[in-house]
Amino acid sequence: MSTLWNALAKVPSRLNYAKVPVRYLNLLEYQSKNLLKQNGVAIQDFCMVDEKGTNELENFKADEYVIKAQILAGGRGKGHFDNGFKGGVHITKNRNDIQDIVRNMLGHNLITKQTPKEGIPVKKVMIADSVNIKRETYFSILMDRQQNGPVIIASPAGGVDIEGVAEKTPHLIKTMPVDIFEGLTDAKAEELAEFLEFKGALKQQAANELKKLWKLFLKVDATQIEINPLVETDNAKVISVDAKLNFDDNAKFRQNNIFALEDVTEEDPREVEAAKYNLNYIGMDGNIGCLVNGAGLAMATMDIIKLHGGEPANFLDVGGGVNEKQVTEAFKILTSDKSVKALLVNVFGGIVNCATIANGIVEACKSVKLNIPLIVRLEGTNVNEAKRIIKESGLPIQTAARFEEAAEKVVKSLR
């Protein structure tokens, strides 16, 4: 979700470290720009260079070039590389400089305020036509549960510090819920263009670009399209200079071509493995592995473990339609983390059948040869049958009837 929207919503810090387990497809900037271009949105021309030998620079000409490292993190311009090279974004008019800049980026880790401390390896570099920007604005469309649909956020004060604009000058931020059936009408698009301070003929040009972005949002099942900045150039054009697109995994069956673009090399391999089984994995820093069902229960479980002096190592959310095979795979993923010294299963069976979870736990314990403490708290649908399955398994599984009892037991098992 947009960092600006988080600033506007003032999301509690507890949610930040709980990392609600929902996966979204993220595209690199050049992939997002390709999508914009294919759908008629005005962008800069660009070419690509990568580690595998792709080099489109030979046939690409511009008066001024902007060279941008491609990673899934913000703050690239102010970042630095592990080889000491400063900045993941460079501008030059000298074509001879490009190769040296690219050489210092490719194969090296870029470290920004949004990356892990070791940074993220750069495998692709985008070289674009640098436009002469007269003015920068901000425009985004995103799904908002509070509004039960899409919301447009716009500001005439675009650029790198849009979060600061939201905090210090909220009157420069416009939020506009959009009726999904009505869509972005001509009148609303022109209202937004006027708020973004496009004047004269540029107003209609900007309104047309906003409508194209709205159509793209619908067409590709996006959860977010963020253009920062949407610029007015010195030759009277409206161009999307930087783009970030997110997509809901639920749309994958309709958007196979887009999801085929996903590059998972920047993701935690355990998250990738979990996704193969329709599970959600979240890594943390403690030593207690947690299997839960639902984001709310995950956060509550984390809180009560910490309350009793423990620290979660990870969470694996099995969701509502889990089967025994998924539970077994969940255990394999949780225990692949060498820092995990105890496991807590905390499942509330509403849609989930507790007996299914219990059978999965028993099979998992046998297949992974579990040799660390396991505490299980199950409640809800078919819980008595689940308790019978665990008891008759003969395995050294500790059970708990209450939420707090489970947390106490798992923390105590580590002492």
HUFENLIN-V85759 format. One record per run of one state. SS is the DSSP state (H for helix, E for strand, - for the rest). FROM is the first residue (numbers start at 1). TO is the last residue. If there is no record, write none. Layout:
<<SS | FROM | TO> <SS | FROM | TO>>
This chain:
<<- | 1 | 2> <H | 3 | 9> <- | 10 | 12> <H | 13 | 18> <- | 19 | 23> <E | 24 | 26> <- | 27 | 28> <H | 29 | 38> <- | 39 | 42> <E | 43 | 43> <- | 44 | 45> <E | 46 | 50> <- | 51 | 54> <E | 55 | 55> <- | 56 | 56> <H | 57 | 59> <- | 60 | 64> <E | 65 | 69> <- | 70 | 75> <H | 76 | 78> <- | 79 | 79> <E | 80 | 81> <- | 82 | 85> <E | 86 | 86> <- | 87 | 88> <E | 89 | 92> <- | 93 | 94> <H | 95 | 105> <- | 106 | 108> <E | 109 | 111> <- | 112 | 119> <E | 120 | 121> <- | 122 | 123> <E | 124 | 129> <- | 130 | 132> <E | 133 | 144> <H | 145 | 147> <- | 148 | 148> <E | 149 | 155> <- | 156 | 161> <H | 162 | 168> <- | 169 | 169> <H | 170 | 172> <- | 173 | 173> <E | 174 | 177> <- | 178 | 185> <H | 186 | 195> <- | 196 | 200> <H | 201 | 219> <- | 220 | 221> <E | 222 | 233> <- | 234 | 237> <E | 238 | 240> <- | 241 | 242> <E | 243 | 248> <H | 249 | 251> <- | 252 | 255> <H | 256 | 259> <- | 260 | 263> <H | 264 | 266> <- | 267 | 268> <H | 269 | 276> <- | 277 | 279> <E | 280 | 283> <- | 284 | 287> <E | 288 | 292> <- | 293 | 294> <H | 295 | 307> <- | 308 | 311> <E | 312 | 317> <- | 318 | 323> <H | 324 | 335> <- | 336 | 341> <E | 342 | 349> <- | 350 | 353> <H | 354 | 367> <- | 368 | 372> <E | 373 | 380> <- | 381 | 382> <H | 383 | 392> <- | 393 | 397> <E | 398 | 399> <- | 400 | 402> <H | 403 | 412> <- | 413 | 415>>
